[in-house]
Amino acid sequence: MGKRIEKAVSRAKFAAIGGAIGAAVGGFVSRKAASTGAGIGALVGASIGEKRVDLGEMAEKVTDRSGE
């Protein structure tokens, strides 16, 4: 259960950061671009957050095997 919560928190954190960056970049163009940029940034951020947790789990598995 802890892994699921960790993955959800990681995705949410990166989605928030991606959304903020996307909105800031899009805000230089127009309000519509800011909204679109925030949505796309959040989607990319959530994807990165999920992959990052998966890579962390793989690293833990490798280090666990080397300790055996």
Phi and psi in radians as a Rosetta constraint file:
Dihedral C 1 N 2 CA 2 C 2 CIRCULARHARMONIC -1.128 0.35
Dihedral N 2 CA 2 C 2 N 3 CIRCULARHARMONIC -0.590 0.35
Dihedral C 2 N 3 CA 3 C 3 CIRCULARHARMONIC -1.151 0.35
Dihedral N 3 CA 3 C 3 N 4 CIRCULARHARMONIC -0.675 0.35
Dihedral C 3 N 4 CA 4 C 4 CIRCULARHARMONIC -1.156 0.35
Dihedral N 4 CA 4 C 4 N 5 CIRCULARHARMONIC -0.709 0.35
Dihedral C 4 N 5 CA 5 C 5 CIRCULARHARMONIC -1.178 0.35
Dihedral N 5 CA 5 C 5 N 6 CIRCULARHARMONIC -0.737 0.35
Dihedral C 5 N 6 CA 6 C 6 CIRCULARHARMONIC -1.053 0.35
Dihedral N 6 CA 6 C 6 N 7 CIRCULARHARMONIC -0.733 0.35
Dihedral C 6 N 7 CA 7 C 7 CIRCULARHARMONIC -1.154 0.35
Dihedral N 7 CA 7 C 7 N 8 CIRCULARHARMONIC -0.724 0.35
Dihedral C 7 N 8 CA 8 C 8 CIRCULARHARMONIC -1.142 0.35
Dihedral N 8 CA 8 C 8 N 9 CIRCULARHARMONIC -0.728 0.35
Dihedral C 8 N 9 CA 9 C 9 CIRCULARHARMONIC -1.158 0.35
Dihedral N 9 CA 9 C 9 N 10 CIRCULARHARMONIC -0.714 0.35
Dihedral C 9 N 10 CA 10 C 10 CIRCULARHARMONIC -1.102 0.35
Dihedral N 10 CA 10 C 10 N 11 CIRCULARHARMONIC -0.774 0.35
Dihedral C 10 N 11 CA 11 C 11 CIRCULARHARMONIC -1.099 0.35
Dihedral N 11 CA 11 C 11 N 12 CIRCULARHARMONIC -0.736 0.35
Dihedral C 11 N 12 CA 12 C 12 CIRCULARHARMONIC -1.136 0.35
Dihedral N 12 CA 12 C 12 N 13 CIRCULARHARMONIC -0.720 0.35
Dihedral C 12 N 13 CA 13 C 13 CIRCULARHARMONIC -1.113 0.35
Dihedral N 13 CA 13 C 13 N 14 CIRCULARHARMONIC -0.841 0.35
Dihedral C 13 N 14 CA 14 C 14 CIRCULARHARMONIC -1.219 0.35
Dihedral N 14 CA 14 C 14 N 15 CIRCULARHARMONIC -0.558 0.35
Dihedral C 14 N 15 CA 15 C 15 CIRCULARHARMONIC -1.141 0.35
Dihedral N 15 CA 15 C 15 N 16 CIRCULARHARMONIC -0.704 0.35
Dihedral C 15 N 16 CA 16 C 16 CIRCULARHARMONIC -1.141 0.35
Dihedral N 16 CA 16 C 16 N 17 CIRCULARHARMONIC -0.750 0.35
Dihedral C 16 N 17 CA 17 C 17 CIRCULARHARMONIC -1.143 0.35
Dihedral N 17 CA 17 C 17 N 18 CIRCULARHARMONIC -0.785 0.35
Dihedral C 17 N 18 CA 18 C 18 CIRCULARHARMONIC -1.095 0.35
Dihedral N 18 CA 18 C 18 N 19 CIRCULARHARMONIC -0.697 0.35
Dihedral C 18 N 19 CA 19 C 19 CIRCULARHARMONIC -1.120 0.35
Dihedral N 19 CA 19 C 19 N 20 CIRCULARHARMONIC -0.722 0.35
Dihedral C 19 N 20 CA 20 C 20 CIRCULARHARMONIC -1.143 0.35
Dihedral N 20 CA 20 C 20 N 21 CIRCULARHARMONIC -0.744 0.35
Dihedral C 20 N 21 CA 21 C 21 CIRCULARHARMONIC -1.159 0.35
Dihedral N 21 CA 21 C 21 N 22 CIRCULARHARMONIC -0.770 0.35
Dihedral C 21 N 22 CA 22 C 22 CIRCULARHARMONIC -1.077 0.35
Dihedral N 22 CA 22 C 22 N 23 CIRCULARHARMONIC -0.704 0.35
Dihedral C 22 N 23 CA 23 C 23 CIRCULARHARMONIC -1.176 0.35
Dihedral N 23 CA 23 C 23 N 24 CIRCULARHARMONIC -0.665 0.35
Dihedral C 23 N 24 CA 24 C 24 CIRCULARHARMONIC -1.148 0.35
Dihedral N 24 CA 24 C 24 N 25 CIRCULARHARMONIC -0.763 0.35
Dihedral C 24 N 25 CA 25 C 25 CIRCULARHARMONIC -1.175 0.35
Dihedral N 25 CA 25 C 25 N 26 CIRCULARHARMONIC -0.787 0.35
Dihedral C 25 N 26 CA 26 C 26 CIRCULARHARMONIC -1.180 0.35
Dihedral N 26 CA 26 C 26 N 27 CIRCULARHARMONIC -0.486 0.35
Dihedral C 26 N 27 CA 27 C 27 CIRCULARHARMONIC -1.129 0.35
Dihedral N 27 CA 27 C 27 N 28 CIRCULARHARMONIC -0.370 0.35
Dihedral C 27 N 28 CA 28 C 28 CIRCULARHARMONIC -1.214 0.35
Dihedral N 28 CA 28 C 28 N 29 CIRCULARHARMONIC -0.391 0.35
Dihedral C 28 N 29 CA 29 C 29 CIRCULARHARMONIC -1.628 0.35
Dihedral N 29 CA 29 C 29 N 30 CIRCULARHARMONIC -1.055 0.35
Dihedral C 29 N 30 CA 30 C 30 CIRCULARHARMONIC -2.917 0.35
Dihedral N 30 CA 30 C 30 N 31 CIRCULARHARMONIC 3.089 0.35
Dihedral C 30 N 31 CA 31 C 31 CIRCULARHARMONIC -1.185 0.35
Dihedral N 31 CA 31 C 31 N 32 CIRCULARHARMONIC -0.707 0.35
Dihedral C 31 N 32 CA 32 C 32 CIRCULARHARMONIC -1.117 0.35
Dihedral N 32 CA 32 C 32 N 33 CIRCULARHARMONIC -0.706 0.35
Dihedral C 32 N 33 CA 33 C 33 CIRCULARHARMONIC -1.161 0.35
Dihedral N 33 CA 33 C 33 N 34 CIRCULARHARMONIC -0.583 0.35
Dihedral C 33 N 34 CA 34 C 34 CIRCULARHARMONIC -1.151 0.35
Dihedral N 34 CA 34 C 34 N 35 CIRCULARHARMONIC -0.727 0.35
Dihedral C 34 N 35 CA 35 C 35 CIRCULARHARMONIC -1.141 0.35
Dihedral N 35 CA 35 C 35 N 36 CIRCULARHARMONIC -0.799 0.35
Dihedral C 35 N 36 CA 36 C 36 CIRCULARHARMONIC -1.128 0.35
Dihedral N 36 CA 36 C 36 N 37 CIRCULARHARMONIC -0.743 0.35
Dihedral C 36 N 37 CA 37 C 37 CIRCULARHARMONIC -1.085 0.35
Dihedral N 37 CA 37 C 37 N 38 CIRCULARHARMONIC -0.654 0.35
Dihedral C 37 N 38 CA 38 C 38 CIRCULARHARMONIC -1.158 0.35
Dihedral N 38 CA 38 C 38 N 39 CIRCULARHARMONIC -0.731 0.35
Dihedral C 38 N 39 CA 39 C 39 CIRCULARHARMONIC -1.129 0.35
Dihedral N 39 CA 39 C 39 N 40 CIRCULARHARMONIC -0.805 0.35
Dihedral C 39 N 40 CA 40 C 40 CIRCULARHARMONIC -1.170 0.35
Dihedral N 40 CA 40 C 40 N 41 CIRCULARHARMONIC -0.726 0.35
Dihedral C 40 N 41 CA 41 C 41 CIRCULARHARMONIC -1.087 0.35
Dihedral N 41 CA 41 C 41 N 42 CIRCULARHARMONIC -0.685 0.35
Dihedral C 41 N 42 CA 42 C 42 CIRCULARHARMONIC -1.154 0.35
Dihedral N 42 CA 42 C 42 N 43 CIRCULARHARMONIC -0.707 0.35
Dihedral C 42 N 43 CA 43 C 43 CIRCULARHARMONIC -1.117 0.35
Dihedral N 43 CA 43 C 43 N 44 CIRCULARHARMONIC -0.787 0.35
Dihedral C 43 N 44 CA 44 C 44 CIRCULARHARMONIC -1.139 0.35
Dihedral N 44 CA 44 C 44 N 45 CIRCULARHARMONIC -0.739 0.35
Dihedral C 44 N 45 CA 45 C 45 CIRCULARHARMONIC -1.081 0.35
Dihedral N 45 CA 45 C 45 N 46 CIRCULARHARMONIC -0.725 0.35
Dihedral C 45 N 46 CA 46 C 46 CIRCULARHARMONIC -1.134 0.35
Dihedral N 46 CA 46 C 46 N 47 CIRCULARHARMONIC -0.685 0.35
Dihedral C 46 N 47 CA 47 C 47 CIRCULARHARMONIC -1.117 0.35
Dihedral N 47 CA 47 C 47 N 48 CIRCULARHARMONIC -0.745 0.35
Dihedral C 47 N 48 CA 48 C 48 CIRCULARHARMONIC -1.139 0.35
Dihedral N 48 CA 48 C 48 N 49 CIRCULARHARMONIC -0.731 0.35
Dihedral C 48 N 49 CA 49 C 49 CIRCULARHARMONIC -1.060 0.35
Dihedral N 49 CA 49 C 49 N 50 CIRCULARHARMONIC -0.691 0.35
Dihedral C 49 N 50 CA 50 C 50 CIRCULARHARMONIC -1.208 0.35
Dihedral N 50 CA 50 C 50 N 51 CIRCULARHARMONIC -0.752 0.35
Dihedral C 50 N 51 CA 51 C 51 CIRCULARHARMONIC -1.150 0.35
Dihedral N 51 CA 51 C 51 N 52 CIRCULARHARMONIC -0.638 0.35
Dihedral C 51 N 52 CA 52 C 52 CIRCULARHARMONIC -1.126 0.35
Dihedral N 52 CA 52 C 52 N 53 CIRCULARHARMONIC -0.712 0.35
Dihedral C 52 N 53 CA 53 C 53 CIRCULARHARMONIC -1.162 0.35
Dihedral N 53 CA 53 C 53 N 54 CIRCULARHARMONIC -0.715 0.35
Dihedral C 53 N 54 CA 54 C 54 CIRCULARHARMONIC -1.066 0.35
Dihedral N 54 CA 54 C 54 N 55 CIRCULARHARMONIC -0.705 0.35
Dihedral C 54 N 55 CA 55 C 55 CIRCULARHARMONIC -1.166 0.35
Dihedral N 55 CA 55 C 55 N 56 CIRCULARHARMONIC -0.641 0.35
Dihedral C 55 N 56 CA 56 C 56 CIRCULARHARMONIC -1.131 0.35
Dihedral N 56 CA 56 C 56 N 57 CIRCULARHARMONIC -0.679 0.35
Dihedral C 56 N 57 CA 57 C 57 CIRCULARHARMONIC -1.146 0.35
Dihedral N 57 CA 57 C 57 N 58 CIRCULARHARMONIC -0.680 0.35
Dihedral C 57 N 58 CA 58 C 58 CIRCULARHARMONIC -1.151 0.35
Dihedral N 58 CA 58 C 58 N 59 CIRCULARHARMONIC -0.684 0.35
Dihedral C 58 N 59 CA 59 C 59 CIRCULARHARMONIC -1.122 0.35
Dihedral N 59 CA 59 C 59 N 60 CIRCULARHARMONIC -0.676 0.35
Dihedral C 59 N 60 CA 60 C 60 CIRCULARHARMONIC -1.116 0.35
Dihedral N 60 CA 60 C 60 N 61 CIRCULARHARMONIC -0.699 0.35
Dihedral C 60 N 61 CA 61 C 61 CIRCULARHARMONIC -1.121 0.35
Dihedral N 61 CA 61 C 61 N 62 CIRCULARHARMONIC -0.687 0.35
Dihedral C 61 N 62 CA 62 C 62 CIRCULARHARMONIC -1.165 0.35
Dihedral N 62 CA 62 C 62 N 63 CIRCULARHARMONIC -0.768 0.35
Dihedral C 62 N 63 CA 63 C 63 CIRCULARHARMONIC -1.195 0.35
Dihedral N 63 CA 63 C 63 N 64 CIRCULARHARMONIC -0.567 0.35
Dihedral C 63 N 64 CA 64 C 64 CIRCULARHARMONIC -1.146 0.35
Dihedral N 64 CA 64 C 64 N 65 CIRCULARHARMONIC -0.698 0.35
Dihedral C 64 N 65 CA 65 C 65 CIRCULARHARMONIC -1.183 0.35
Dihedral N 65 CA 65 C 65 N 66 CIRCULARHARMONIC -0.624 0.35
Dihedral C 65 N 66 CA 66 C 66 CIRCULARHARMONIC -1.247 0.35
Dihedral N 66 CA 66 C 66 N 67 CIRCULARHARMONIC -0.389 0.35
Dihedral C 66 N 67 CA 67 C 67 CIRCULARHARMONIC -1.412 0.35
Dihedral N 67 CA 67 C 67 N 68 CIRCULARHARMONIC -0.171 0.35
